[in-house]
Amino acid sequence: MSLLQDDDDTLMPTAAVRKDFGDVSPMWIVRRLKDDSDFPAPLYIRGRRYWKRGELAEYKRLKAAGGAARSVARGVAAKAAAAL
């Protein structure tokens, strides 16, 4: 997989995530991971953090919509998992 692809599974390194959110500081990322349960968890590859582009796009959509959709999606996913 190439970092230059523009699909939902594209992995973005921390620097690209920071730029994508408006050149935020490294501490902004740390705070999101610590304090915002909706912020996607990174994948760790050789000690570096990468995020899936699609998960970050969904996070932005949720924040723009007020976060209500995420709570509904979690409830639906929990019910589906319980049914298995």
ABEGO torsion letter per residue (X at the ends): XBAABBBAABBBBAAAAAAAAGGBBAAAAAAAAAABAABBBBBBBGGBBBBBAAAAAAAAAAAAAGGAAAAAAAAAAAAAAAAX
